[in-house]
Amino acid sequence: MNEAAPILDAVPRRSGRTKILLADDHPLLRKALRDLLEKEGDFEIVGEASDGEEAVKLATEISPDMVIMDISMPNLDGLGATQQIKARCPNVAVLVLTVHSDDECILEILQAGAAGYLVKSVFGDEVVQAVRAVVTGEMVLSPSIGQRLLKQAARYPTRPILLEAGEKLSARELEILKLTARGLSNKGIALALGIKLRTVKGHLADIFSKLRVASRTEAVIAGLRAGFLSLDDIQ
């Protein structure tokens, strides 16, 4: 199944190599992921966890740029671990690696704070592409599934977002958030609004900061829950 279809061109990635924590209870899979990602000059594996509790502990201590998280793990599953990591380290992006592909499971993953998901049948290049997409704040969801899940999330808000006192999204930021929700790439947003690409990236960075999220997926869900977006905005 090849559902991961990243939207290109998002917020600029952090400088230096991307620090990644691997969380999976299968040593062979962790080794395969390590071998695959360490071939890339811009990735650094900074830790491995064999269960959810260890993943939360290491993520809190190491503060990686992202965690690649399995769902089915002992002691604490991937959903619970993702919730705890996002609560403690909101700027850490989580990419869930799962054998599940049903809407309910994926929606739970997104509501837990994950930036996207991959199924374990994807090929090496797809994993690398998805990791880069998540780190730069892109949605790792196919447009059709993404729209369907976002609509479900809007109907069942579970985690209202409150901005800090005196802080609000500007009119331009709201425009960009709405276009993001409709699946436009940064280039598409720039063309639609007649502004420069780096301006779009800067606004997205500000939106992420204000909503305390680390990805487009989280930003759109947060926008729905906070009332900044409506179902009409994601049609």
Secondary structure, DSSP 8 states (H G I E B T S, - for coil): ----------S---SS-EEEEEE-S-HHHHHHHHHHHHTSTTEEEEEEESSHHHHHHHHHHH--SEEEEESS-SSS-HHHHHHHHHHH-TTSEEEEEES--SHHHHHHHHHTT-SEEEETT--HHHHHHHHHHHHTT--BS-HHHHHHHHHHHHHS--S-----TT----HHHHHHHHHHHTT--HHHHHHHHT--HHHHHHHHHHHHHHHT-SSHHHHHHHHHHHTSS-GGGG-
